[in-house]
Amino acid sequence: MDVDDKVVAWCCRPYGLDDVLLDIGWKGPPPDFLATYADGRDVYLHAVEDEGDPEVTEAAACRRIWHRFVTASDIRSGHRLQNAKDLLRYSGYRTPLGDRIRLLAALEQEGSATVAECLSVFREVNPMAGLSSLILHRFVTVDLDAELLAPHTEVRIFRK
């Protein structure tokens, strides 16, 4: 969720669905996450191996609560998970102001640039760490679903 541009906040092991689960006699675990999306929706997410119990989602919907099950295959499909792992390796880094301003100015002027082109802008920090930090902190964005991050991956300014 840290790399989903539609998610503005999330928490682990939320308790807002407890009454719903008690009412239907649910014996399974509570939801794993509560994600708040940019459109204002709060969605309770259960991570499951195969498929979840539709009764939980239906009971939540009856109380006007958003809920869905996310399967392991959904999480593993595509390139997003590997790209997220690659980026999160650099989560402890912060891009210095000078590098950030240089990259954002170049992107404002050009509209977009490739990862390879962006790396040449960094002078104060390891280039990949600097770019990854800017992606994770939503200063810039890349398509994490299209393919594994590569030198030709397009980088743009993140627009809220």
N, C-alpha and C positions, 0 to 999 in steps of 0.2 A: 504494500500500500504506500510505502514511502516513495515509490517511483510511479505512482498512478496520478496523473495530472488532474483527474476528476475528484480525487479524494483530498479534502482540505484538512481533515483530522481523523484520527482513529485511536481506539484504545483496545487493550487486550482484556479478555474475560469480563465483559460487561454483565451487569445484573438486571437490566431493565426488562428482560424477557422472563424472569423467574415466575411471575404469577401465571403467565400463559402456559409455561411448561408444567406447573403444578396442576392447573385446571384440567389439562388433558392427560395427566398421569404419566408424563414423559419420564422415562427411566434413563435416558441418555445424558450426556454431558451438556452443560450450558453452552451458549454460543461462544465461539473463540474470539470474535472481534465485533466491534461496533465501528462502522465507517460513516463519516459525515461527508457527503458529496457536495460539490460546488453548487448544485441546484437546491441545497437545503435539506435533502433527504438523509435521514439516519437509517442505516441498514444493518441489521444483525446478521452476522455471517457464521455459519457452522462449517468447519472444514471436515470433510468426510472422505473415506476411502473410495466408496462406490457411489451410492446415492443416499439421499436423506429421506426422512419421513415427511411426506407432503402434508400430514396432519399438523405438523408444527407450523409450517408456512401458512396454512389455511387458518389456524387458530390465531396466529399473529395478525393476519390480514383482517380478520373479523374485528380486531381491536385497533385497526388502522396503524399497524406497526409493520414496517418493511422487514422482511426476512428472506434469506435464501441460503441454500446449501451450495458449497463450492467443493467440487470433487478434486481428488488428487490429480486426475488426468487433466482437468481444467488448469490447474496450477502449473503442471509440467509441460503442457502443450505450448508450442511456439518458442520464441526466443526471449520473451520477457523475463523469465526467471533467471536464466543465465546472465542476461545483461544486467539485471538488478544485482546479482551476486558480484559481477565484475565492478560495478559502480560502488557498491557498499564497502568494498575493500578500502576505498579512499574516504570513508565517512569521517574520519578523524581530522582530515585536512580542511583548512580554510584558505580560500583564495585571497591573497592580498589585494587591497584596493586598487593599486596601479594596474595589476594584471586584469582585474575584473573590468575596470573602466576601459582599458585598451580593447578587450574582446567585445564588450557591449557596444562600443563606438564603431568598431569594424562591422559588427552585425547590423547595427542601425543603418550604416551607410550601404552595405551590400545586400541586406535582406536575409542572407544565409551564407554559410561557408561549410566546407567539409571538416571533419574531425582533424584531418592532416593539416589543413590550412589554419585551423584554430590553435593547434599546438605551437605554431611558430610565434604566437603572440606573447606567450608566457616567458617572463624574465626573472621573476622573484620566487617561483615555486616550481616543483616538478610539473611539467606540462600536463601529463595525464591526470595527476592528482588535482591540479587546478581546474581543469575542465570538468572532471567528475564531480568535484565539489560544487561547481556552478550548476550542473545538472541536478544534483541532489537537493540543492537549495532553491531550485526553480528560478534561477536567473535566465537559464537557457534550457532548451528542450531538444530531444532527439526522439525518433520513432523507435521505441524499444521492442516493438512487435514485428517490424518488417524483416529484420535479419539481425545476426550478431553484429555488435558495434564493430565498425571497420574504418579504415582511413577515408573512405568515400561517403560515410554516413553524414547526412545533412544536419547541421546545427542551426537552430533559430532562437531568437529571443522568446522567452516564455511570456505569453500574453494571458492575463487572468480573465 
